[in-house]
Amino acid sequence: MNVERVSGDDPHAALREEMAVRVATGRQGFGEILTEVSDTLAENGGPDPRVEHPGTPVLREILDRAFARHLRRQRKWPVRTEVDRLERAGQALAAIGIPYFEALDCCDGCLADSGGEVHLWRLVVAQDPRARAVVYFFDTDIELAFAGEGLWLTFDPGQGRLTHAVAKEILEVLQAHGLDAMWTDESVNRIRIDMEWRCRRLGQSAAHPGPDVDREPTIDVVLTSPVDNRLTWWGEDRNRRVPVREFTRLFLPWLPSDMSVTVTSPITGGSITLDRDFDRMRVVGSERRLDRRHLDEILGRWAVDGSLPARDARPDPTGFVEVAHDDPHPLGTASRVSAVPLELAEARSLLYRTTPSLGAFLVFRSFTGATLQLLWQDEHTLWLENPEPDRRMSYGCFGDLADAEDLVCRLALDGDSGLPEKEGVRTIAWE
């Protein structure tokens, strides 16, 4: 975070601007943004009151309002935004040997401090040893695009004599994806896309706790599985006392598939253990299924009087999939070994944002248990596979991202990927 931006005459106004940009970037959740901003302010605080930490409640309120404003604005956006188109263009560029990186931290100065071109090309080679150029932009470029001044992409052709040829290729790919891109000054390796940065938040990326409520019920929560770095909301402690509202809006609906939580009401003293049964939450022992869309109401009432709904929530599993993934690239989408549920739009975005480097993979599972596995191999080839463990076999073929997207959509909506029906699919027996 740029500390100078929070050191003006009105630090809260500057913080509101900072939070709005971080929310608009769309790549960090509520807890991640709150922790990062809070830690930065604590590290840089001093005798000057304008840069002192304003306190977590103030930061939470500012950030919560920024989330609410962003979600209201995105309701008016088209189904596919320029950010969606850019994600797809980035994969197309990588496929022709021009890796694409989005939202590099800070600016050119920070890149230079990290080693400049040597550091950048180390990242490039980690994705594609045969890469011949690279295109990227910084967090600060997003701020300009968010303000309506267009998004500026920087490109490095590797060899100066290839500058015009590389620029032409990049422009062709961007324009083919419906982006208004232009190279306005041929003396500078910067391409401008006439766009606003409109990154849609869905599912957990859209989750925020809402405003604090006086005397709202709290619960004691114990994670009954090991805490690890997959649970950014949780922090370092296994045990937490939190408002029901925060727990049910920021974490519980996306409980990883191999984890459970035990919650205890300080009011009644009662405890229940919960895990996730795909699209519903299961009360372990009673086998009661709860509607994950209304968990704040259900657990809020339980925390006060110990009651639960008399009937199971009806299943409504279409439109999302459970996803586990691993993106080993230093600037990739990281990994999630234990599957979490993602809405279809989120799953598609993750598919296009995963770095197409050797060994990166995604695993999608539908409400029927049908599974689709995607694995990037040499030369940006993509292996698509439908395993059937009960039969000790799988169906597989090579394809592209468009094929993968079609299969994921069918998996989320119909419960099966349809991969065995594709032309050229191989049947692989497990030994």
N, C-alpha and C positions, 0 to 999 in steps of 0.2 A: 504494500500500500504506500502511496506517495504521502509522506507525513506532511509535506508542505501544504497539501490540500486541506488538511484538518487543523492548520495553525492560523487561520484568519480571525477576523473579529467575531465571527459567529461559528464556533466549532460544531455546534449541532447541525447547522445548515450545511456545512462542509461534509459532515458525516452522512447526512441524508443523501447528498449527491454521490458520495463514495459508495454507499450501500446500493443506491439505485443502479449504478453502473455494474456493480458486482452481480446484482440480481439479473440485470439485463443480459449479461454475458451468458448466463444460463448453464454453466458447467459445474457449479458447486451448489450443494444443498444448504439449507438454513443453518444447520449446526456447523458446517465447515466454514461458512462465511463468518458467522458470529465468533467462532474460536480464533480464526485468523486475524480478524480486525481487532478483537480484544487483546490478543497476544502482542500484536504490533504496537498498539497504543500503550500497553504496559511496558514494553521494551523501550519506547521512545518518550515516555512521560518524563517530566522534570519539573523544575520550579515554575516554568511558564504555565499558568493555568489553562491556556488555550490548547495545549497538547496533552493535558492530563486525561487519564481514563475517566469518562463520564459515569462509569458504573454499568454493570451488566444489565439491570432493568431498563436503563435508557437505550442502550444498544439494541436490546431485544425489541423494544417498542419501535425504534426507527426501522430495524430490519423487517419486522413483521408488516409494517405499513408499506414498505417497499415491495414486498412480495404481493400484498393485496392489490396494489396499484398495477403491478406488472400483469397479474392474472386477469384483471379487468380489461386492460388494454389488449391482451392477446385474443380475447373473444372476437374482436373485430378483424383479425388478420385473415388473409386467404389461407386455404387448406395447405398449400405449399409456399413457404416463404423463400426469400433469397438465401437465407442461411441453410435451409434444406437443400436448395439447388447447389450451394457451394460445397456442402458435404459430399454430394454425388460427384461434382466436378473434381474434388480433391482425390477421390478414388480413381477417376478416369485419368488424371494427371499421373498418379503413381503408376498406373498400368503402362504408361508409355515412357517410364524411366525418369519422371520428374516428381519425386516425393513432395507431399504437401503437408505443412505443419500449421496448425492454428493456435492463436493465443499464446505465443511464447511470452514468458514473463518479462515485464517491464519494457525495455526499449533497446535501441542499437548499442547504447553505452553498456548495458548489462551484458549483452551478447559479447561485446568486445572484452569485458572483464572475465568472461568465461572462457575466452580463448579465440573469439572472433570466428573467422572462416574455418579455422582448424576444428574448433568445437562444433560448428554447424555441420561440417562435412562428416564428422564422426557420427553425428545423429543420422545423417543421410545414409551413410554406408551401413549403419545398423539396420536400416530398413531394407535397402537394396544395394548390394555391393556393386552392381552395374549401373547405378544411377549416373546420369550425365548432367543434371541440373536440379535445382531445388526452388520451391516457392513457399513463402511463409508470411505470417503477419503477427504483430504483437498485441498484447492486451491494450496498449495505448491506442492502437489503430481501431480497436473496437469502440473505444470511447468516442472517436471522431465519427464512426459510422452510426453509433447510437444517437449522436447529435445531428444526424442527417447530412454529414459532409462526405459520405461515401467511404468505402473500405479500400485501403491501400495495401496491396500485396507487393512484397519485395521478392525479387527472383535473382538467383545467382547461377549463371550458365556454366560454371566450372571453367570454361575457357572463353576469354573475352571475344574471340573471333566468332563465337556461336551466339552472341547476345541477341542479334536480330532474329535468327532462326528459332531460338528458344522462346523469345517473346511472342513470335507468330504462333507457335504451337500452343502456348498457354492461352493466348487470346482466343484461338479457335475452340479450345476445349471449354473455356468459360462461356463463350457466346453460344456454343452448342447446347449448353445447359440453361439457356434462357437468361444469362446474366449480361448486363450492359457494361462490358469491360472495354477499356481503352488505354493505350500507352501514350500519355499526353506529352511526355518529355523524353525523347530518346537518349538524352545525356544521363538519365537516371534510371536505374533498374527497378522502377516502381510502376505497377499497373493499378489503375483506379477502377473500382466497380461502383457504379452509381446505385447505391442501395442503402437502406437503413438496416441496422443489425436487429433483427427480430427473431430471437431464439425462443421457441415455445417451450414452456415448462409443463411437464405432465407427470402424473404419478408422484413418486417420492421427491423428484426434483421440484415439484410445485408445492410440496407440503410445508406449511408454516403453522405455528401454534395458535394464532389468533390473539386478541388482546387478553390481558390478565383479567381475572374475575375475582371479586372479593369473596373470600370464604369458600372457594371452590374445593371439591374433594381431592385429596391426595392419596397415593398408594405407595407402598414399599414394593420395589421390583427387584427380583433376583434373576439374573440370567443363569440358567441351569446348564449352559454349554460354555466352553471356554471363550473368553473375550479375546478378540483379535482385531487387526486393523481393518477388517471389513465393516466394522460397526462404528462409523464415524460419529453417530449421535451419542453412543453410549459413553465414550470416554474410557478412562482407565479403571474405574471401579466396577465390580460385579454387582454391587448393591446400590440402589438409588431410591430416594424418596422424591417423587415428582408429581405434579398435577396430572390427574387423569387426562385432561385435555392435551397436554404436551406429549405424553406417552402414546396416546392413541392416534394422534395426528401426525407425529413425526417418525414413529418407529414401528409400532405393532403391526399395521397392515402389510409391512414388507419384511416380516420376520423371516430370516433365512430358513430354508427347508430342513436343515439338520439341527435346529435350535428350538428351545422352549423357554418360557419365562414363568416364574411363579410370582403372583401378585398378592399382596396382603393389605387389607383395609385397616388403617389405624382406628377407625370408628367402630367396626364390628369385630375386628380381630380375625375375620374369616380369610381363608387363602384359597386360591385356585391356581392351577397350572394350565398354561395355554400353549398350543403349538398351531401351526397353520396347515389346513387341509385344502391346498390349492387356493380356491377363491373364498374360503371361509376360515374362521378361527375355531379351533376345537378345544373344548374344555376337557382336559385329560381326566379320565375316570368316569365322568358322567356321559361323555361322548356328545354332549350338546354342541351344536354348530352355531356360531354367531356370525352375523352379517358384518363383514369387515368395513363396510361403508358407513356404519353407524356405531362404531366401537366407543366413541366418546360418550354417547348417550347411554349405551348398554353398561359400560364399566363405571360410569359416573353414578348410575342408579345402584349398581351392585355395591360400590364402595360405601354407600350411605345405608342401604337396608339389606344387602346380601341377596337380593333377588336377581334372577336371570330370566330371559324370555322363556315362556312356557313351551314354545315350539322351535324346532330347528329353522334356521334361515334357509330359504330356498336357494339352491345352487344357481349361479349365473356365471359360468366359467368362460364364455366365449368372449373374444376380443382381447385377450391377453395370454401370455405364455410365461412359464418359468424359465429363467435364463441364468446360466453360469458361463463365465468366459475368462480368457486369459490373453492379455495383450502385453507381450514382454518388452515392447519398445520403450525406451526411456520417456518418451512423450506420448505414450499410448493411453488407452483407457483403463489401464491397470488390470486387476484380476478379481474375480469373485468365484471362489470354488464352490460355495454353497448357493444353490439357486434361489433367486427372488422373483416375485411376479412383476412383469412389466406390461404396460399397455402396449398394444400393437404399434402405435406410433413411436413409443420409446424404443421398442425392440428394433424397429427399422432404422431409427437414428443411430442406435448403437452399432448396428451392422455396418453402416456407412462411415462411422467415426473410428472403427477399429483399424489400427494400422495394418496394412496388408503386407506384413513382414513374415518371414519364415517362422512357423510354429504358432502363430496367433490362431486362436480358435474360439468358437461360440457353440454352446449347446442349448437348444430350445426344446422345451417339453410342453405338450398340450394337456388339456384336462382329461384326455383319454389315456395318457401315459405315452403316447407316440412321441418319438424323439427325432430331432434333426440336428446333425452335427456338421459344422463347417470348419475346415482347416485350410489355412493358407500354406502353400508349398512353394517350391522354387519358381522363379520367374512369374510371380503373382498369380499362379494358378490356384484355383479354389476347388477343394474336394468337398463334395456334398455326400452325406451318408445318413442312411436311415437304419439304425441298428434294431434288431429283433432278438433280444437276449433269450427269450423262451425257446426260440427255434435255433439258437446258436448260429445266427447268420446275419448278414446285413446287405442292404442295397446301396450302391454308390456309383457316382460318376463325377466327372469334372464339369464345372460350369462357371458362370460369372455372377456378379452381384445381382443383376436383374433376375437371374434364375433363383438365387437364394432368397431374394425379397418375395418373389411369388410363392415360394415354398413356405416361408415363414407366415405370410398372410393366410394361406390355406390352413396351416397348422393351427393358428390362433382362432380362426373362424369356424373351421369344420372338424378340427380334432385330428386330422392326418395331413401329412405334407404332400401326398401324391407323388413322392419321388419314385417309387417302384414303377409308376406308369410312364415315366419319361423315357424318351428314345435314347438308346446308348447306355442304359443303366446296367451295371454288372452285379451279379449275385455273388456274394463272398461268403463262403462257408468258414466258420470258426473251427480251428483245429482243437 
